Amino acid sequence: MTAISLSSRAEVRSSHRSVSRAIVRRLPLVSRSLLGSIFVFAGLNGFLNFMPQPTSLPKGAAAFALALFQSGYMMQLIAGTQLLSGALLLANRYVPLALALLAPVIVNIVAFHSFLLPSGLVMAAIVFGLELHLAIAYRAAYRSMLRARVSPEAC
């Protein structure tokens, strides 16, 4: 009787481990799909303006947004970067490049919502968390880029 119960417990533990491994193995796919979808949507909105614009913004947030619009190119550059990077993430092509392109965009999203419009901070934190998780998952791709000293021949 004890051999059967010990065997069942071991099987249950083994089953839990294999389920846990399967989940962990699929987490980058889920994160990549979510982040890609968010940025494809945001990039398309930057060009097509299908989302309603807020009617009132705090003074600092409105001034910042106006400055980006008045530059004549910055909003298109941001929307294009978001669209291209999101599409690369969804297509699972050049993922480390897409993450590197999105990093400064995400830093500005977090800073904007931290200092100018705190109501969007939850979504900014989610996007930051997805980016961080994917950067860790693809960390091997960044090793050569993060070396303190490197010669051209080593690349």
C-alpha atoms as an extended CHARMM CRD file, in Angstrom:
* protein
*
       155  EXT
         1         1  MET       CA              0.0000000000        0.0000000000        0.0000000000  PROA      1               0.0000000000
         2         2  THR       CA              2.7840000000        2.4680000000        0.8180000000  PROA      2               0.0000000000
         3         3  ALA       CA              4.5830000000        1.7360000000       -2.4470000000  PROA      3               0.0000000000
         4         4  ILE       CA              1.4620000000        2.6640000000       -4.3460000000  PROA      4               0.0000000000
         5         5  SER       CA              0.9280000000        5.8950000000       -2.4230000000  PROA      5               0.0000000000
         6         6  LEU       CA              4.5890000000        6.8830000000       -2.7450000000  PROA      6               0.0000000000
         7         7  SER       CA              4.4780000000        6.1450000000       -6.4390000000  PROA      7               0.0000000000
         8         8  SER       CA              1.3410000000        8.2720000000       -6.8390000000  PROA      8               0.0000000000
         9         9  ARG       CA              2.9050000000       11.1800000000       -4.9670000000  PROA      9               0.0000000000
        10        10  ALA       CA              6.0110000000       11.0170000000       -7.1290000000  PROA      10              0.0000000000
        11        11  GLU       CA              3.8550000000       10.9280000000      -10.2500000000  PROA      11              0.0000000000
        12        12  VAL       CA              1.8490000000       13.9250000000       -9.0430000000  PROA      12              0.0000000000
        13        13  ARG       CA              5.0350000000       15.8840000000       -8.2990000000  PROA      13              0.0000000000
        14        14  SER       CA              6.4490000000       14.9450000000      -11.6780000000  PROA      14              0.0000000000
        15        15  SER       CA              3.1970000000       15.9660000000      -13.3350000000  PROA      15              0.0000000000
        16        16  HSD       CA              3.2430000000       19.3420000000      -11.5340000000  PROA      16              0.0000000000
        17        17  ARG       CA              6.8480000000       19.9160000000      -12.6090000000  PROA      17              0.0000000000
        18        18  SER       CA              6.1000000000       19.1490000000      -16.2370000000  PROA      18              0.0000000000
        19        19  VAL       CA              3.0850000000       21.4830000000      -16.1660000000  PROA      19              0.0000000000
        20        20  SER       CA              5.2320000000       24.2010000000      -14.5650000000  PROA      20              0.0000000000
        21        21  ARG       CA              7.9320000000       23.7320000000      -17.1940000000  PROA      21              0.0000000000
        22        22  ALA       CA              5.3590000000       23.9180000000      -19.9720000000  PROA      22              0.0000000000
        23        23  ILE       CA              3.9900000000       27.1770000000      -18.5830000000  PROA      23              0.0000000000
        24        24  VAL       CA              7.4460000000       28.7040000000      -18.1420000000  PROA      24              0.0000000000
        25        25  ARG       CA              8.3960000000       27.6110000000      -21.6550000000  PROA      25              0.0000000000
        26        26  ARG       CA              5.3440000000       29.3780000000      -23.1210000000  PROA      26              0.0000000000
        27        27  LEU       CA              5.5920000000       32.6010000000      -21.0600000000  PROA      27              0.0000000000
        28        28  PRO       CA              7.8670000000       34.4000000000      -23.5470000000  PROA      28              0.0000000000
        29        29  LEU       CA              5.3890000000       33.5970000000      -26.3350000000  PROA      29              0.0000000000
        30        30  VAL       CA              2.5310000000       35.0490000000      -24.3010000000  PROA      30              0.0000000000
        31        31  SER       CA              4.5490000000       38.1320000000      -23.3000000000  PROA      31              0.0000000000
        32        32  ARG       CA              5.7620000000       38.6490000000      -26.8710000000  PROA      32              0.0000000000
        33        33  SER       CA              2.2250000000       38.3440000000      -28.2510000000  PROA      33              0.0000000000
        34        34  LEU       CA              0.7730000000       40.7450000000      -25.6740000000  PROA      34              0.0000000000
        35        35  LEU       CA              3.4940000000       43.3510000000      -26.1030000000  PROA      35              0.0000000000
        36        36  GLY       CA              3.3720000000       43.0140000000      -29.8940000000  PROA      36              0.0000000000
        37        37  SER       CA             -0.4110000000       43.4390000000      -29.9350000000  PROA      37              0.0000000000
        38        38  ILE       CA             -0.2740000000       46.4900000000      -27.6830000000  PROA      38              0.0000000000
        39        39  PHE       CA              2.2860000000       48.2180000000      -29.8900000000  PROA      39              0.0000000000
        40        40  VAL       CA              0.6960000000       47.2760000000      -33.2210000000  PROA      40              0.0000000000
        41        41  PHE       CA             -2.5510000000       48.7330000000      -31.8730000000  PROA      41              0.0000000000
        42        42  ALA       CA             -0.8130000000       51.8750000000      -30.5470000000  PROA      42              0.0000000000
        43        43  GLY       CA              1.1770000000       52.3320000000      -33.7590000000  PROA      43              0.0000000000
        44        44  LEU       CA             -1.9080000000       52.0000000000      -35.9530000000  PROA      44              0.0000000000
        45        45  ASN       CA             -3.7240000000       54.4630000000      -33.7150000000  PROA      45              0.0000000000
        46        46  GLY       CA             -0.8750000000       56.9280000000      -34.2010000000  PROA      46              0.0000000000
        47        47  PHE       CA             -1.5180000000       56.9110000000      -37.9540000000  PROA      47              0.0000000000
        48        48  LEU       CA             -5.2860000000       56.3060000000      -38.1420000000  PROA      48              0.0000000000
        49        49  ASN       CA             -6.5110000000       58.0080000000      -34.9280000000  PROA      49              0.0000000000
        50        50  PHE       CA             -9.3460000000       55.5380000000      -34.2580000000  PROA      50              0.0000000000
        51        51  MET       CA             -9.1470000000       55.8930000000      -30.4590000000  PROA      51              0.0000000000
        52        52  PRO       CA            -10.8680000000       58.8980000000      -28.8910000000  PROA      52              0.0000000000
        53        53  GLN       CA             -8.4500000000       61.5930000000      -27.7250000000  PROA      53              0.0000000000
        54        54  PRO       CA             -8.7330000000       62.7520000000      -24.1110000000  PROA      54              0.0000000000
        55        55  THR       CA            -10.6840000000       65.9640000000      -23.7800000000  PROA      55              0.0000000000
        56        56  SER       CA             -8.6780000000       67.3410000000      -20.8800000000  PROA      56              0.0000000000
        57        57  LEU       CA             -5.1190000000       66.6850000000      -19.8080000000  PROA      57              0.0000000000
        58        58  PRO       CA             -3.0690000000       68.1430000000      -16.9770000000  PROA      58              0.0000000000
        59        59  LYS       CA             -1.1110000000       71.2150000000      -18.0750000000  PROA      59              0.0000000000
        60        60  GLY       CA              2.2800000000       69.4710000000      -18.2650000000  PROA      60              0.0000000000
        61        61  ALA       CA              0.9280000000       66.4620000000      -20.1930000000  PROA      61              0.0000000000
        62        62  ALA       CA             -0.8740000000       68.7260000000      -22.6700000000  PROA      62              0.0000000000
        63        63  ALA       CA              2.2670000000       70.8340000000      -23.2100000000  PROA      63              0.0000000000
        64        64  PHE       CA              4.3820000000       67.7170000000      -23.7980000000  PROA      64              0.0000000000
        65        65  ALA       CA              1.8980000000       66.2130000000      -26.2700000000  PROA      65              0.0000000000
        66        66  LEU       CA              1.5950000000       69.5570000000      -28.0880000000  PROA      66              0.0000000000
        67        67  ALA       CA              5.3770000000       69.8200000000      -28.3940000000  PROA      67              0.0000000000
        68        68  LEU       CA              5.5390000000       66.3410000000      -29.9530000000  PROA      68              0.0000000000
        69        69  PHE       CA              2.7830000000       67.2100000000      -32.4160000000  PROA      69              0.0000000000
        70        70  GLN       CA              4.2930000000       70.5740000000      -33.3170000000  PROA      70              0.0000000000
        71        71  SER       CA              7.6690000000       69.0320000000      -34.0960000000  PROA      71              0.0000000000
        72        72  GLY       CA              6.1080000000       67.8240000000      -37.3370000000  PROA      72              0.0000000000
        73        73  TYR       CA              7.7570000000       64.3980000000      -37.2680000000  PROA      73              0.0000000000
        74        74  MET       CA              8.0050000000       63.0080000000      -33.7380000000  PROA      74              0.0000000000
        75        75  MET       CA              4.5140000000       61.5020000000      -33.4650000000  PROA      75              0.0000000000
        76        76  GLN       CA              4.9170000000       59.7510000000      -36.8280000000  PROA      76              0.0000000000
        77        77  LEU       CA              8.3480000000       58.4580000000      -35.8030000000  PROA      77              0.0000000000
        78        78  ILE       CA              7.0020000000       57.1130000000      -32.5170000000  PROA      78              0.0000000000
        79        79  ALA       CA              3.9560000000       55.5260000000      -34.1830000000  PROA      79              0.0000000000
        80        80  GLY       CA              6.1280000000       53.9680000000      -36.8900000000  PROA      80              0.0000000000
        81        81  THR       CA              8.5490000000       52.5670000000      -34.3270000000  PROA      81              0.0000000000
        82        82  GLN       CA              5.6760000000       51.1300000000      -32.3140000000  PROA      82              0.0000000000
        83        83  LEU       CA              4.0110000000       49.5960000000      -35.3780000000  PROA      83              0.0000000000
        84        84  LEU       CA              7.2090000000       48.0940000000      -36.8040000000  PROA      84              0.0000000000
        85        85  SER       CA              8.4140000000       46.7490000000      -33.4520000000  PROA      85              0.0000000000
        86        86  GLY       CA              5.0030000000       45.3390000000      -32.5700000000  PROA      86              0.0000000000
        87        87  ALA       CA              4.7700000000       43.6050000000      -35.9480000000  PROA      87              0.0000000000
        88        88  LEU       CA              8.2570000000       42.1250000000      -35.4870000000  PROA      88              0.0000000000
        89        89  LEU       CA              7.2690000000       40.7990000000      -32.0650000000  PROA      89              0.0000000000
        90        90  LEU       CA              4.0730000000       39.2360000000      -33.4140000000  PROA      90              0.0000000000
        91        91  ALA       CA              5.9410000000       37.6970000000      -36.3590000000  PROA      91              0.0000000000
        92        92  ASN       CA              8.6830000000       36.3820000000      -34.0260000000  PROA      92              0.0000000000
        93        93  ARG       CA             11.3240000000       37.9890000000      -36.2460000000  PROA      93              0.0000000000
        94        94  TYR       CA             14.2440000000       40.1000000000      -34.9870000000  PROA      94              0.0000000000
        95        95  VAL       CA             12.7510000000       40.0510000000      -31.4760000000  PROA      95              0.0000000000
        96        96  PRO       CA             15.8890000000       41.3940000000      -29.7160000000  PROA      96              0.0000000000
        97        97  LEU       CA             16.0130000000       44.2930000000      -32.2210000000  PROA      97              0.0000000000
        98        98  ALA       CA             12.3210000000       45.0360000000      -31.6800000000  PROA      98              0.0000000000
        99        99  LEU       CA             12.8360000000       45.0500000000      -27.9100000000  PROA      99              0.0000000000
       100       100  ALA       CA             15.8320000000       47.3910000000      -28.2640000000  PROA      100             0.0000000000
       101       101  LEU       CA             13.7770000000       49.7630000000      -30.4570000000  PROA      101             0.0000000000
       102       102  LEU       CA             10.9120000000       49.7580000000      -27.9670000000  PROA      102             0.0000000000
       103       103  ALA       CA             13.0730000000       50.3150000000      -24.8710000000  PROA      103             0.0000000000
       104       104  PRO       CA             13.3320000000       54.1310000000      -25.1870000000  PROA      104             0.0000000000
       105       105  VAL       CA              9.6450000000       54.3560000000      -26.1120000000  PROA      105             0.0000000000
       106       106  ILE       CA              8.7130000000       52.3870000000      -22.9960000000  PROA      106             0.0000000000
       107       107  VAL       CA             11.0230000000       54.4590000000      -20.7820000000  PROA      107             0.0000000000
       108       108  ASN       CA              9.2370000000       57.5900000000      -22.0180000000  PROA      108             0.0000000000
       109       109  ILE       CA              5.8150000000       56.0000000000      -21.4990000000  PROA      109             0.0000000000
       110       110  VAL       CA              6.7080000000       55.1730000000      -17.8960000000  PROA      110             0.0000000000
       111       111  ALA       CA              8.2100000000       58.6390000000      -17.2970000000  PROA      111             0.0000000000
       112       112  PHE       CA              5.2090000000       60.3910000000      -18.8840000000  PROA      112             0.0000000000
       113       113  HSD       CA              2.7500000000       58.4960000000      -16.7010000000  PROA      113             0.0000000000
       114       114  SER       CA              4.9220000000       58.7750000000      -13.5900000000  PROA      114             0.0000000000
       115       115  PHE       CA              5.3280000000       62.5410000000      -13.7710000000  PROA      115             0.0000000000
       116       116  LEU       CA              2.5980000000       63.9680000000      -16.0030000000  PROA      116             0.0000000000
       117       117  LEU       CA             -0.4160000000       61.6310000000      -16.1590000000  PROA      117             0.0000000000
       118       118  PRO       CA             -0.4540000000       59.1100000000      -13.2670000000  PROA      118             0.0000000000
       119       119  SER       CA             -3.8250000000       57.6490000000      -14.3250000000  PROA      119             0.0000000000
       120       120  GLY       CA             -2.0860000000       55.5150000000      -16.9720000000  PROA      120             0.0000000000
       121       121  LEU       CA              0.6530000000       54.2200000000      -14.6910000000  PROA      121             0.0000000000
       122       122  VAL       CA             -0.8430000000       50.7170000000      -14.3540000000  PROA      122             0.0000000000
       123       123  MET       CA             -0.7450000000       50.1080000000      -18.1080000000  PROA      123             0.0000000000
       124       124  ALA       CA              2.7390000000       51.6220000000      -18.2940000000  PROA      124             0.0000000000
       125       125  ALA       CA              3.8900000000       49.2280000000      -15.5640000000  PROA      125             0.0000000000
       126       126  ILE       CA              2.3960000000       46.2560000000      -17.4330000000  PROA      126             0.0000000000
       127       127  VAL       CA              4.1780000000       47.2510000000      -20.6530000000  PROA      127             0.0000000000
       128       128  PHE       CA              7.4280000000       47.7670000000      -18.7300000000  PROA      128             0.0000000000
       129       129  GLY       CA              7.0410000000       44.3570000000      -17.0550000000  PROA      129             0.0000000000
       130       130  LEU       CA              6.4520000000       42.6230000000      -20.3940000000  PROA      130             0.0000000000
       131       131  GLU       CA              9.5000000000       44.3410000000      -21.9040000000  PROA      131             0.0000000000
       132       132  LEU       CA             11.6540000000       43.4230000000      -18.9120000000  PROA      132             0.0000000000
       133       133  HSD       CA             10.4960000000       39.8020000000      -18.9830000000  PROA      133             0.0000000000
       134       134  LEU       CA             11.2980000000       39.5160000000      -22.6890000000  PROA      134             0.0000000000
       135       135  ALA       CA             14.6580000000       41.2330000000      -22.2870000000  PROA      135             0.0000000000
       136       136  ILE       CA             15.5480000000       38.6420000000      -19.6610000000  PROA      136             0.0000000000
       137       137  ALA       CA             14.2250000000       35.7920000000      -21.8240000000  PROA      137             0.0000000000
       138       138  TYR       CA             16.3420000000       36.9890000000      -24.7840000000  PROA      138             0.0000000000
       139       139  ARG       CA             19.3300000000       38.0660000000      -22.6770000000  PROA      139             0.0000000000
       140       140  ALA       CA             21.7620000000       35.9000000000      -24.6330000000  PROA      140             0.0000000000
       141       141  ALA       CA             21.1840000000       38.1230000000      -27.6830000000  PROA      141             0.0000000000
       142       142  TYR       CA             22.3650000000       41.1720000000      -25.7240000000  PROA      142             0.0000000000
       143       143  ARG       CA             25.5660000000       39.7240000000      -24.2410000000  PROA      143             0.0000000000
       144       144  SER       CA             27.8850000000       41.0390000000      -26.9410000000  PROA      144             0.0000000000
       145       145  MET       CA             26.1750000000       44.4300000000      -26.8840000000  PROA      145             0.0000000000
       146       146  LEU       CA             26.6920000000       44.7910000000      -23.1360000000  PROA      146             0.0000000000
       147       147  ARG       CA             30.4250000000       44.0610000000      -23.0160000000  PROA      147             0.0000000000
       148       148  ALA       CA             32.5510000000       46.8650000000      -21.6170000000  PROA      148             0.0000000000
       149       149  ARG       CA             35.2720000000       46.4270000000      -24.2260000000  PROA      149             0.0000000000
       150       150  VAL       CA             35.0200000000       44.7700000000      -27.5930000000  PROA      150             0.0000000000
       151       151  SER       CA             37.0630000000       44.8570000000      -30.7510000000  PROA      151             0.0000000000
       152       152  PRO       CA             35.5170000000       45.0180000000      -34.2390000000  PROA      152             0.0000000000
       153       153  GLU       CA             36.9230000000       41.5630000000      -35.0240000000  PROA      153             0.0000000000
       154       154  ALA       CA             35.0090000000       40.0430000000      -32.0920000000  PROA      154             0.0000000000
       155       155  CYS       CA             31.6580000000       41.0670000000      -33.5800000000  PROA      155             0.0000000000
